[in-house]
Amino acid sequence: MIVDHIDNWNRYSLGEAWEKAFGFLESLSADAEEKEYPIDGDAIFARVMSYATEKESKPGKILEAHRKYADIQMAMIDSERIGVYPTHSLESKGPYADDRDVEFFEYKEPAQLQLSMYPGTFALLLPQDAHMPGLFTEAEGAMVKKVVVKVLLERLKL
């Protein structure tokens, strides 16, 4: 996992896919349309979305991890908190869904590691980083607009 400000992305030498992802992020404005954006075929793409933030204990909150893609998550408007858990410490809710590259986990307690994501702050989340986004930072129900860039792991120099 890497957590930093977008101004510092180039301090990490993770290869051409990393550079393409941040080229896209730097070009994205806060008024970008909510949709999926192709960046480099199936290897790198982004989703811009908005939703109301909630508390961890709300039924139906998603705790997930991915095996094929890394997530680069960044708030664009307002803020959210992301709970991060080591996948090895969690109980799976079911089998890994290869077609959607997602495994869901049982929520039992708040994460010991909590990332407060404000505009310009990014987090690189890897397969060992199960994450629960969409948590409130200051007030439950705040509308966060964010972008998630999905990068095929084999394209990153990790």
TORMI-541550 format. One record per residue (C-alpha): x, y, z. Coordinates in steps of 0.25 Angstrom, whole numbers, plus 5000, padded with zeros to 4 digits. Last residue first. Layout:
N
<x = X&y = Y&z = Z>;
...
//
This chain:
158
<x = 5025&y = 4984&z = 4969>;
<x = 5027&y = 4989&z = 4955>;
<x = 5013&y = 4990&z = 4951>;
<x = 5007&y = 4984&z = 4938>;
<x = 5006&y = 4970&z = 4944>;
<x = 4997&y = 4976&z = 4955>;
<x = 4986&y = 4981&z = 4944>;
<x = 4983&y = 4995&z = 4948>;
<x = 4969&y = 5000&z = 4953>;
<x = 4968&y = 5015&z = 4955>;
<x = 4957&y = 5018&z = 4965>;
<x = 4952&y = 5032&z = 4964>;
<x = 4944&y = 5039&z = 4975>;
<x = 4932&y = 5048&z = 4978>;
<x = 4928&y = 5048&z = 4993>;
<x = 4914&y = 5052&z = 4997>;
<x = 4914&y = 5054&z = 5012>;
<x = 4904&y = 5044&z = 5019>;
<x = 4911&y = 5042&z = 5032>;
<x = 4919&y = 5054&z = 5036>;
<x = 4933&y = 5057&z = 5038>;
<x = 4941&y = 5045&z = 5031>;
<x = 4930&y = 5036&z = 5027>;
<x = 4933&y = 5022&z = 5022>;
<x = 4931&y = 5020&z = 5007>;
<x = 4943&y = 5010&z = 5005>;
<x = 4944&y = 4997&z = 5012>;
<x = 4958&y = 4991&z = 5008>;
<x = 4965&y = 4978&z = 5007>;
<x = 4980&y = 4981&z = 5005>;
<x = 4987&y = 4968&z = 5002>;
<x = 4983&y = 4969&z = 4987>;
<x = 4989&y = 4983&z = 4986>;
<x = 4983&y = 4997&z = 4989>;
<x = 4990&y = 5009&z = 4984>;
<x = 4984&y = 5021&z = 4992>;
<x = 4983&y = 5035&z = 4987>;
<x = 4981&y = 5049&z = 4994>;
<x = 4978&y = 5060&z = 4984>;
<x = 4964&y = 5063&z = 4990>;
<x = 4963&y = 5057&z = 5004>;
<x = 4964&y = 5042&z = 5007>;
<x = 4965&y = 5039&z = 5022>;
<x = 4971&y = 5025&z = 5023>;
<x = 4968&y = 5016&z = 5035>;
<x = 4977&y = 5005&z = 5039>;
<x = 4972&y = 4997&z = 5052>;
<x = 4960&y = 4993&z = 5043>;
<x = 4946&y = 4994&z = 5050>;
<x = 4941&y = 4981&z = 5055>;
<x = 4935&y = 4968&z = 5049>;
<x = 4932&y = 4970&z = 5035>;
<x = 4932&y = 4957&z = 5027>;
<x = 4940&y = 4958&z = 5014>;
<x = 4937&y = 4959&z = 4999>;
<x = 4946&y = 4954&z = 4988>;
<x = 4947&y = 4962&z = 4975>;
<x = 4953&y = 4961&z = 4961>;
<x = 4939&y = 4962&z = 4954>;
<x = 4941&y = 4949&z = 4945>;
<x = 4950&y = 4943&z = 4956>;
<x = 4940&y = 4944&z = 4967>;
<x = 4947&y = 4939&z = 4979>;
<x = 4939&y = 4929&z = 4987>;
<x = 4930&y = 4933&z = 4998>;
<x = 4929&y = 4942&z = 5010>;
<x = 4944&y = 4941&z = 5013>;
<x = 4949&y = 4942&z = 5027>;
<x = 4959&y = 4952&z = 5030>;
<x = 4973&y = 4953&z = 5036>;
<x = 4980&y = 4948&z = 5023>;
<x = 4974&y = 4960&z = 5016>;
<x = 4981&y = 4970&z = 5024>;
<x = 4970&y = 4981&z = 5027>;
<x = 4969&y = 4995&z = 5022>;
<x = 4957&y = 5004&z = 5026>;
<x = 4955&y = 5015&z = 5016>;
<x = 4950&y = 5029&z = 5020>;
<x = 4943&y = 5038&z = 5011>;
<x = 4945&y = 5053&z = 5007>;
<x = 4939&y = 5064&z = 4999>;
<x = 4941&y = 5065&z = 4984>;
<x = 4952&y = 5058&z = 4976>;
<x = 4955&y = 5046&z = 4986>;
<x = 4966&y = 5037&z = 4981>;
<x = 4967&y = 5022&z = 4979>;
<x = 4978&y = 5015&z = 4972>;
<x = 4973&y = 5000&z = 4972>;
<x = 4982&y = 4989&z = 4968>;
<x = 4977&y = 4978&z = 4959>;
<x = 4978&y = 4963&z = 4957>;
<x = 4975&y = 4959&z = 4972>;
<x = 4965&y = 4969&z = 4977>;
<x = 4960&y = 4971&z = 4992>;
<x = 4947&y = 4974&z = 4998>;
<x = 4939&y = 4979&z = 5010>;
<x = 4926&y = 4984&z = 5005>;
<x = 4916&y = 4991&z = 5015>;
<x = 4903&y = 4983&z = 5014>;
<x = 4898&y = 4986&z = 5028>;
<x = 4903&y = 4999&z = 5034>;
<x = 4914&y = 4996&z = 5044>;
<x = 4925&y = 5003&z = 5037>;
<x = 4918&y = 5016&z = 5037>;
<x = 4913&y = 5023&z = 5024>;
<x = 4918&y = 5032&z = 5013>;
<x = 4908&y = 5037&z = 5002>;
<x = 4912&y = 5033&z = 4988>;
<x = 4919&y = 5038&z = 4975>;
<x = 4926&y = 5031&z = 4964>;
<x = 4938&y = 5032&z = 4954>;
<x = 4943&y = 5019&z = 4949>;
<x = 4957&y = 5017&z = 4943>;
<x = 4963&y = 5008&z = 4933>;
<x = 4977&y = 5001&z = 4932>;
<x = 4980&y = 4987&z = 4926>;
<x = 4967&y = 4985&z = 4920>;
<x = 4970&y = 4995&z = 4909>;
<x = 4980&y = 5006&z = 4913>;
<x = 4973&y = 5018&z = 4919>;
<x = 4958&y = 5014&z = 4917>;
<x = 4949&y = 5023&z = 4926>;
<x = 4937&y = 5017&z = 4933>;
<x = 4926&y = 5027&z = 4937>;
<x = 4922&y = 5039&z = 4946>;
<x = 4926&y = 5051&z = 4937>;
<x = 4938&y = 5060&z = 4942>;
<x = 4934&y = 5072&z = 4949>;
<x = 4946&y = 5070&z = 4959>;
<x = 4955&y = 5071&z = 4948>;
<x = 4964&y = 5059&z = 4942>;
<x = 4977&y = 5062&z = 4935>;
<x = 4985&y = 5059&z = 4947>;
<x = 4978&y = 5046&z = 4949>;
<x = 4980&y = 5041&z = 4935>;
<x = 4995&y = 5044&z = 4935>;
<x = 4995&y = 5037&z = 4948>;
<x = 4990&y = 5024&z = 4942>;
<x = 4999&y = 5025&z = 4930>;
<x = 5011&y = 5027&z = 4939>;
<x = 5008&y = 5016&z = 4948>;
<x = 5006&y = 5007&z = 4935>;
<x = 5019&y = 5011&z = 4930>;
<x = 5027&y = 5007&z = 4942>;
<x = 5026&y = 5006&z = 4958>;
<x = 5037&y = 5016&z = 4961>;
<x = 5030&y = 5024&z = 4972>;
<x = 5034&y = 5039&z = 4974>;
<x = 5026&y = 5042&z = 4962>;
<x = 5013&y = 5041&z = 4970>;
<x = 5017&y = 5052&z = 4979>;
<x = 5008&y = 5063&z = 4975>;
<x = 4997&y = 5053&z = 4976>;
<x = 4998&y = 5053&z = 4991>;
<x = 5002&y = 5040&z = 4998>;
<x = 4997&y = 5026&z = 5002>;
<x = 5004&y = 5014&z = 4997>;
<x = 5000&y = 5000&z = 5000>;
//
